[in-house]
């Protein structure tokens, strides 16, 4: 199910609504969105929650606004201002494009202190809000594209395409550091995750059973392998099946009637099921 998360809602709020509307306890999502952010949240239901990791690994696209002149302890507009400074003369558009370019590629990124990262068994945002100083170690992230959309000081709008685990709030903070101007992420909208687009999403109050997508649709970005009846039974028992040369995993193994039976990884010249959704019939 594709949900367009409203501003002010947490990802957990969306999950709670889906649970209530569908009467389904097993509900999860594939990538937290901060309350100040809006946009696409891919929600998985029932057995399909086991497919979450195959969606989470996909590239994500965002539209963001960076506000220069103030830095906050959360790296977004909801936090306390920790630094303020306005230059005598703002950088021009070319300087902004050049600064964005320095943040493209694989790099080490320091996650925001107010994040969902775990520190000593607790979420870092819980520790930070209780007054504990949190300094998270840098992690390797991938930024594939940063495209400047507009620059009207103090606000810069850009589009981003990033890999798993990349914080747009941290990119906004780091962009300010590149330019020696305090900055924070003022607005953020996730527009896509892999093949899923926010244009196809629904509002939380529109959640119905008819909005639930088939499990096979949730992994349509994976290699698709059509099974015959015999292979369907084997996969349903968790057994390996032959892999055609040239096909790469992970792969969605599809029964003759279109059901997603399993997701498999490569194992030599075979497919090894790692998530079996449909038992053998």
Secondary structure, 3 states (H helix, E strand, C coil): CEEEECCCCCHHHHHHHHHHHHCCCCEEECCCCCCCCEEEEEEEEHHHHHHHHHHHCCCEEEEEEEEECEEECCCECCCCEEEECCCCCCCCHHHHHHHHHCCCEEEEEECCCCCCCEECCEEHHHHHHCCCCCCCCEEEEEEEEEEEEEEECCEEEEEEEECCCCCHHHHHHHHHHHHCCCEEEEEEEEEEECCEEHHHCECHHHCCHHHCCCHHHHCCCCEEEECCHHHHHHHHCCCCEECCCCCCCCEEEECCCCCEEEEEEEECCEEEEEEECCCCC
